[in-house]
Amino acid sequence: MNVQRDSKEHPQANYDIPKVVVRFRTGFQFSNHSDLGEQLEKAGIAPWKKLLSEFPGLTIRPAFSPEQINELKRLTLIAIESDPTYVPADFQSFFYIAAPPADDLIQLVQAVLKWRSVSEAYIDQAGPDPVVDETNDPMAAFQGYLEPAPDGIDAKYAWKFTGGDGAGQNIIDMERGWTLNHEDLIDQGATLKHGTINDDSRRHGTAVLGVICAVDNSIGCVGIAPKIKSVIVVSYHGSTRVEAITAALIFLTFGDLLLCEAQVYLNGTDLLGPIEAYDLEYEVIRLATALGVIVVEAGGNGTETTALDLDNYKTATGRAILNRDATNPDFRDSGAIIVSAATSATPHTRLNYAPHGKRIDCYAWGENIQTLKSDPAGAIDKYTSGFSGTSGASAIIAGAVLAVQGYASAHLGFPMSPKQMRAILSDGATGTSPSASETTKIGVMPNLRKILDESFNAVPDVYIRDFVGDVGDSHSGAISASPDIILRKAEVIDSQTAFGAGSGTENDDTLGSTVEIGQDNFIYVRLLNRGATNANNVTATVYWSPVATLVTPDLWTLVGSTILSTVLTGNLLTSSDAIVWDKNSLPATGHYCFVGLVGSTVDPAPNPADFENWDNFRRFIRENNNVTWRNFNVIDSDPGDAGPTLLKFLAIGAPDKARPMTLEFSSTLPAESRIGVEMPLALRDLMIANNDFGQTFLDHKTDVAVVPINPHVRTRFEAIPFPARSRFGLRLRVQIPEPHRVNAYRIVVRQIWEGEEVGRITWQLQSKKIAVKYV
């Protein structure tokens, strides 16, 4: 087969002429002052003259200039520090061979692969912009991909949270053309930093940016991440994709987004796939993710009847590089999020041309996408409801990345790493699966509501304690020693001052008193909220029951209910107003117990009927924190007046032999708090194989690594191979905003072996130091 390079067959080929990429086994230092082919021949590296006799007119040049090589070396050093799993590429080993149009490039590749000095050779042939169809349909009344799952990704829900609209985030879009002054984009201030704009591609790039960040105004559409901080574009028109990506890396930092809106022909055929199928593109994308840059990559579009099966694809050398099978030695993971496309209608089904396979991480709409439009002349006021293909799907996933990253940066104080982001967006538990009839693998479409609610605990999580020290988790401790149902003979004028945060009685479980027969009595309920947002209109309901080993609902008698208008986030103890226990409803003298249920619309309490099933009864008592329910050490520490609080502790290995352990950090701090854990580099090196740390800071002078952890929910580091009798000194750096330092907070570190807790440290942070209590 002769690869087509006629612009009539491939209209865009006039500015991206197919060429052959050669990767030598070892990097060679060549002089720039003489013919490289002659140098190959003289050094005995390759029979260049013989190749010229078979293919006259060939030329060879390095893939990168000396200046670009120096920049790649600088970035590589940073990447090695950031990601110890990164294996650097030798970018000096890549060369381009250009051939006259009449040459058969497939035969040229086969000839080059016979050289012992070559590890890989392939045809580099850019595909068209990865879109199947774009029509002039009038603008639709709404953008369905913004709507709740299962229809869309529920971007509108993410907008309710600080950062969920992409605020503070940066993106670089790599493709060929845009109309950056479109009326619905101009306020984003997008700038071109590399290459030149191809007029024929303006409509493509404009549509992509419209999906992602169309301005929130009274014109046209609104993007998934309309409040984005900066938009940069890099074009590979008149350049190469690799040069465009390398240029982009200069402007990107940890947590930023690089969108690769490009596709390539594979093995000299008409089969289109992701650009990382080429070695050179793979290496620069892997460099990007090692630097902490999130990369979203279009999976590529086939024809209406043929799509790329990534599991079965093989290179010219027979390597199955895109088959993410645990037993496949050829698979290589760039760290990018690869995207496929599905129908807009539910249940979502893969479009005929869309790629599939285990390497696909996510899918999104690939048709009927409402967005912005332009034309070769650069029209600034056009719109379309027909944008499609893996281009549109990748733009939607890019928008989801920015929403999640914006939320994480605003609420956790640190961005997600590429591995973390990919794991979050591709998680089947928080994404919309394709149709049950879809037999191919295309991942899931992210559901931002579930991601924020479940992965980030963005919604309220109100609970009532079973015992002093209960933090709202399932447990094996007491279930009938709640300090949060308080009985008083006389009404308390200000229950929050008496029983709430800052009262001094937060952990007092002796506040109740004996029921006084013949008069009204008053019951107060205290609640905490370990979620990341305030809980509104929370109902607390109290029942009384005779004392029993099993307090089943048939023994319950309703006392009454009260509504707490707001239970603040940050685990600040909140007291209800009084539930008046009418004197005429009191039981006879004797011993009794209370049952308390608390909940709201978004965090509902169970109903009494739910307890009638035995399995439910056991689960609700032990696992549901909306019903009243481990012993632990308490070390009280003062967060201080300024600067971070430093909490020192040791992580210990087993005394007999090396055992894998888990370290779990959990905290219930207010918004904008920050936590980092300092650890020796030796411990961090033990942990790196099975854990991803996000943005880690290294201090080689002190041999210390600082790893940020989530201040609102659990952070777990799994399968740490602690050596026998090892002792590692660690330190938590805790920063609580000044306005919140008058309140009390808890931080817990647990050490776990095979699912069983083997050690725990709990810190109670509050404004005044109190005695250390060991239980």
Secondary structure, 3 states (H helix, E strand, C coil): CCCCCCCCCCHHHHHCCCEEEEEECCCCCCCCCCCHHHHHHHCCCCCHHHHHHHCCCCEEEECCCHHHHHHHHHHHHHHHHHCCCCCCCCHHHEEEEECCCCCCHHHHHHHHCCCCCEEEEEEECECCCCCCCCCCCCCCCCCHHHCCCCCCCCHHHHCCCCCCCCECCEEEEEECCCCCCCCCCHHHCCEEEECCCCHHHHHHHHHHHHHHHCCCCCCCCCCCCCCECEEEEEECCCCCHHHHHHHHHCCCCCCCEEEECCCEECCCCCCEECHHHCHHHHHHHHHHHHCCCEEEEECCCCCCCCCCECCCCCCCCCCCCCCCCCCCCCCCCCCCEEEEEECCCCCCCECCCCCECCCCCEEEECCCEEEEECCCCCCCCEEEEEECHHHHHHHHHHHHHHHHHHHHHHHCCCCCCHHHHHHHHCCCCCEECCCCCCCCCCCEEECHHHHHHHHCCCCCCEECCCCCCCCCCCCCCCCCCCCCEEEECCCCCCHHHHHCCCCCCCCCCCCCCCCCCCCCEEEEEEEEECCCCCEEEEEEEEEEEECCCCCCHHHCEEEEEEEEEEECCCCCCEECCCEEECHHHCCCCCCEEEEEEEECCCCCCCCHHHHHCHHHHHHHHHHCCCECCCCCCEEEECCCCCCCEEEEEEEECCCCCCEEEEEEEEECCCCCCEEEEEEEHHHHHHHHHHCCCCCCEEECCCCEEEEEECCCCCEEEEEEEECCCCEEEEEEEEECCHHHCCCCEEEEEEEEECCEEEEEEEEEECCCCCCCECC
